[in-house]
Amino acid sequence: MASYRFPQLLKMVPKEQASSLLFSLRDSVEFTAEAARVNRTVLPSGVRVLTEEIPGAPSVAVAVSVAVGSRDETGGHFGSTHFLEHLLFKGTPTRSPLDISIAFDSVGGSSNAATAKEYTSYYARVSNAALGLSLDVLLDMFTSARLDEADFNLERTVILEELAMNEDDPEDVAHENLAEALLPNHELGRPIGGTEQTINEVGRQAVYNHYKKHYIPENLVITVAGGVPHAEVLRLVEKELGKVGWLSGISHPTQRRSQVPDTLSAAEPFRILEKDVAQANVILGFQSIHGMDPDRYAVGIMNTILGGGMSSRLYQQIREKRGLAYSTYSYQQGYSDAGYFGIYAGTAPENAEKVTLLMREIFDGVVQDGVTKGELDLAMGNLTGGLALRYESSMARMNRLLSAEIGSGEYLSTSEIMERFSTVSLDDVQRVAQRIASGSRSLVAVGPDLVSLSAHS
């Protein structure tokens, strides 16, 4: 069993546990009490196991994941990632779909899966005593999915219904189209769930080949957060993986994605989708920074000030002072090599042009004049409190481990995150706003009678 260990941490743990430590993906760290409970072990087969023990917690969140998402699909395999998310719940040689459902229901737990653009995850939340059962079921699904033809044909219909449901949500349609418009001819611009065409065209053999290529020990990441020690998680993992021969052999984990920004094509300036709905859903978007860009903390503060809450400029100017929208916000979406920034509002079609001009005017105010010290302090309070509340959840802590392992390659405690936010200055906020505003942009609108908006692209 290969492990990563760092002298700073070894003195904090019993000697008998030292052989399975540890997790630090940074060059230098000052470990906090929080970080001292985080462990990372790499098994000889390349499987990675990461845990955060939360003393006294009665439950655990557990996920088995692979750093393969919709962006990794190639010709003939489009839609395969989303298909697998569904098909892994359709049974194994030893379990029927009902058996999988009963297993989690019998212990009062919950299970689900998520397909993203850069990873796929199968997860559950159960009591500490049911962790063994959860790992048994999830790892059986991951390593031994049945992928029968009959199940494949059934799930094709289910996925098409899911896509149809999403098409009935104009806000979701707007966001999907913004990604495609901002990242044209780029794999990150494709919809995560596929399209009606790709789901209808992909065959069972293509999905099976996608599964056999990617669902391998070197790609498997197991993350657990809750009231169970690392040594016990390892014991349970080894027990289950030993059943399928995934402990033997010597291999290295698959390398993380490059964090070098990609060169992007110019964005599509304007995209309008006529839909017979009550509201116009408008998003002003910009090509932005990638997930590990040094400016990400400044962008986080800028986003909070611009559209991150009820005190934000967008909310106050568009909703509170003018009553032109119920929902308005901004957001940053960062991936390993690209990203984009969006400003959204849902409004009456007759107000769409006015709201679009307001969104641009409010953002331009940050670009040209920056933000105030009061706004910066308020954003810091918002972020500090939000992180504290967020990491009360074992699921959020588990996902933090997953993000660090397959995404950023960097684990930070809450206090370390806040320390980085605290270094952001007023000038930094204005500078990153200018940086984003100078990038290629798109205006996406979904709703009725929106042709006049094209003049503002």
N, C-alpha and C positions, 0 to 999 in steps of 0.2 A: 504493500500500500504506500503510494507516494503522497507526501504531504508538503505543504508550504508552511514554514515556520519562521518567526521573526523574534530575535532576542528580546525586544521590548515587551512582548506578550508572554513569553514562556515562563517568566518568573511569576506571573500572575495566576498560573494554573497548577494543579497537582502534577507531580512528575509523571504519573502513569497516563496522563492525558496528553503529554507533550508530543507523542508520536503522531497524533492526528491533527496537529495544528500547523499552520493557520492561514487565515485569510487576511491578506492585505494586498491590494492591487496597486498600491501607491508606492512611490520611492521612499517616502519618509512619513512617519505617522506619530502623533501623540495619542495613544489610545485612551479613550474615555472608559468609564465603567460600562457604558452602553456597548462600545465596540468590543470590550473584553469578553462579551458573551457570544460573539460572532465567530464561527468556525468554518473552515473550508478544507475539504479533503478530496483529493483526486485518487480514484481507484486505479489499479493497474490497467484496466480496460479503457481508461479515459473518461469514465463517468465522473461527474463532479457533484459533490454533496455539500451544500451550504446550509448552515443553521444559525438561527438566533434564538437562544434560550431566554425566555421571559419568565423569571422566577415567580411562582404563584399563579401564573395564567392557567385557567382550567381547560383551555382549548388550544388547538394548533391549526395553522393554515399550511397546507402542503401543496406543492405543484411539481409536476414533471413536465419539462419544457424542452423545446428544441429551437435553436437560433435560425429557424427557417420560416420565412413568411411569404406573403403574396409577391414581394419583389423578387423572390428567388425562382419563381416559375419561369420556364422557358417554353418555346414553341411546342405546342401539342400537350402541354401540361397546365395551361392557364385554368385556374379554378381548382387545381388539385389540393392546394393547402386548405381551402375552406371545406372541400369534400372530406378530407381526412379528419378535420375537427368533428364532423358529424359521424363519420364511419367508425371512429374508434369507440363510440358508445354503442355500436351495434353488435358487440360481442366478440368473444375469443373462443378458441377450441374448448375451453372449460367453463365459459360463462355466457349466458344469453343476455340480450339487452335488459330483460326484466331482472335478471340476477344482479346486474350492475346497479340498477335503480334501487332494488331492495336492499343491497348492501349498505348504501348510504342512508336510506330511510330508516333502516333498522336501528341505527345508532343516533338518529336525530340530526344527522349531518346534512351538508349541501355539497353539490358538485356541479361543475360547469367547465367550459373551455372557452378560450379566446384565440382568435386568429388576428394577428397584426401584420404590419408590412415587413417586420424584421424578425418575428418570432411567432411560435404557436405554443400555447400553454394549456395543460389539463390540470385542474386544481380542485381542492376540496377544503372544507372547514369542518372539523370534528372535535370531539372531546379528546383529551390526551390519551385516554385508554383505547380509543378507536384509531390511533395513528397507524398501527400495524395493519388493520383492515384496509385503511385508505391506501397505504402504499401497496398492499397486495393487489387491490383492484386497479389502481392507476398504472402501476408498472406492468400488470398483465395486459391492460389495454394498449400501452405504449409499445411493448415488445412483441405482442402476439395477436395483433388485430386480425380479425377473420377476413374482412373485406370481400364478402360474398357478392356475386353478381346481382342476386335478388335484392340485397340490402342497398347496393349501389344504385340500382334503378329506383328504389323507393326513396332514397335520400335525395336523388336528383330532383324529384317532385317537391320534396320538403324545402330544399334550398331555393328552388324557383319561387316558392311561396314566400320565403323569407325575403328574397330580393324584391318581390312585388310589394310586400309590406313596407320595405324601406322606400320604395318609389312613391308610396302614398304619404311619406313624410317630407314635405318640401324643404325643411331645414336640413335634413340629412342629405337630400339631393343637392342642395347648394354646396355643402361642405365637400361632397365627393367630387363635384364638378370643379370646385376651386382647386383641389389638388391636381386634377388633370390639366386645368388651364395654366396653372403656375409652373408645373413640371412636365411640359409636353415632351413626348417621346422618351420619357424616363420611367423606369420600373416603379419608382415611388409614386408616380402619377396614376397608376392603375388602381381601380377599386379593390379593396381587400377581399370582398366576397365574390369577386368575379362579376361577370355580366350574364344576362340571359343567353347570349350567344356562346360565351366560353363554357358555361355550365352544360349547355346542350351538346356542345361539340366534344368535350373531353370524354375519353373512354375509361372504362374500369381498369384496363391494363396500364394506361398512362398514370392513373392515380396510384396503382399498385407499385409501379416502378419508382414513382416519386417517394412513396413510403419506404421502400427498401433502400433507396439511395440515402435518405436523410435520417431516418429513425434508427440510428446506430449508436453504440456506446459512446463514441467520441463526441457525439452531438448532444447527449442526454445531460440535462442539468436538473438536479433535484434540490428544491429549496423548501425549508421548513422553518416556521417561526411560531413559537408558543412555549408551553410548559413542559417540554421534553428535552433532556440533555442531548448533546451532540453524539456521545458514545452510543446511546440507545437508538438514535436515528440511524447511525451507521450499521448497527447490528441488524435492524429491521431491513434496511436497504440490501445488505449483503445476503440476507436470507432469501429475499424475493428475487434478486438478480441471479443468485446461484442456481435457481430453478431453470433458468433459460440460458445458462452459460455465458452471461454477460460479465462475469468476474474474471474469466480467464483471458490470457493474452496480454500483451504489453502494447499500449498505444498512448498517444498524447491527445489531449482535448483539441477539438477543432479551434483554429485561431479565430479571434474576434475579427469583426469587420474593420476595415481600414477607417480611420477617423479623418482622412484627408478630404477636404471639400471637393465635390465634383464640379465640373464645368457644365453649367446648365444652359439650355437653349432659351431664347427670349420667350417670355410668357405670352399667352394668348391675351390680348388687351381686354376683350369684352366677350362675355358669353351670356346669352339670355335664353331661358327655357320657359316657354309659355305653359302655364298650368292653371287649370280652373280651380283655384283655391282662394281663400278669403284674404290672405296676406301676401305681400311681397316679401321675399326673403333675400336680402341683399348682403353680399360680402365683398369688401374691398381687401384684396390680398396682395402680399409682396413676397418675392423670393427673399429668404432670410438666412439666418445662421444655422449651422448644423448643430447636433446635440451636444458636442463637447467643445464648442467654440468658447474661448476665454471670456467672451462678452455675454455668456448666457445668464449670468447673475444680474448684470445691468439690464438685460432685456426682461428678466423676470420682474424687476422693480418697475421698469417702464410700463410693462403690461398691466401690473397691478394698479398703477396710477391711471392709466388710460381707460381700462375696461375690466378690472378685476373684481369689482364689488359694487355695493350700493352707493359708496362715496366716490366712485370713479368719475372721471370727466364725462365719459359716454353716458353713463346712467343718469348723472345729474343734468346734463345738458339736453339729452334727447328724451328721456322719460320724465324726470321730475319737473323740469322747467317748461317743457313744451308738450308733454303728453303724447308724443308721436310714436311711441313703441312700448310694448310690455317687456320685451326682451332685447337687450343690446349688451354686447361684451366684445372683448378682444382676446386673442390667444396666440401662443407660439407653439408650433409643432416642429420638433427637431428630430432628425434621424442621424445615422452615422456619417453621412456625407452630404446631406442637404437639409433644408428646412424651409418653412414658410410662416408668415405672420398674417393673421386675419382679423378684420374688424367687421362684426356682424350686427344687423338689426332686422327685426321683423316688424313690418308696418303696413298700413293700408296702402293699396296700390296707388291711390292718388297722392300719397305723401312720399312715395319712394324716391322721387327726384330730390325733394327737400332733405330727406334723411341722408341720402348719399352725399349731398353737398356738406351736410353737417358733420358726418363721419370724417370726411376729408379735412374739413376745417379744424376739427378738434385735434386730429393727429398732426396736422401742419402746425398747430399751436405748440405742441411739444417739440417738433422739429426746429421751429424758428426761435422759440423763446425758452425752451427747457421747462423744468418743473420747479416748484418751490421747496424750500426746506421743510415746510409743514407737510407737503405731500410726500416727500421722501420719508419723513418720520412715520407718517401714517401707514405708508406701504410696508415699512419695516415691521411695525406692530402687527399688521395684517398677516405678513408672511410668518412671523415668529409664532403667533397664536395658531395659525393654520397648520404649521408643521407639527406643533405639539399635539393638536387634536388628531391630525392625520395618523400619527404613529402611536396612538392609543390602540389602533387596530392591528391585530396579528396579520391580517391579510395585506395591509399596507407594508408592514415590515418584511413579509415574505417577498412581496413584489420588489421591494428595495434591493434585496439580495439578488433577485433574478436580474434586475436592471443592471446592477453592478457587474455581474458575472458575464452576461451575454451582450451587454450594451456598452456602457462607458468604460468598464475595466477599472472603476474607481469606487471604493466604498467610503462613504462619509457619514459620520454620526450627525444627528440633528444639530448639535452645537457647532460642529465644523461647517455645516451648510450655512448656518446663520453667520458665522464668522466671515465667510466669503461674501455674503450679502452686505455685511457691514462695511466692507471696503469700497463699496460703490459710491461714487460722488455724484453731485448734481451734474457736473460736466460729463461724466460717464453716461448718464441717462440721456442727455441731449445728443451726445455723440452717437449712441447706438440707434436712436430714433432717426438721426440723419443717415446713418449707414443703411437702415432698412428702407427708408424713403427713397434712397438713390437706386434701389434695386428694381428689377423688372416687376411689373405689377399687372393684376387682373381685376376686373370688376365682374362678379357673377351675380345674376339675379334670377330668381325662380318665382313665378307668379303670373298674374294676368295683366295684359296691357302695359308692358314695360319697355316698349321700343324706344321711348324718349330717353331712357337712361344711356343709350349708346353714345350720346354726346358727351358723357362724363367719363368715358373709359380712358 
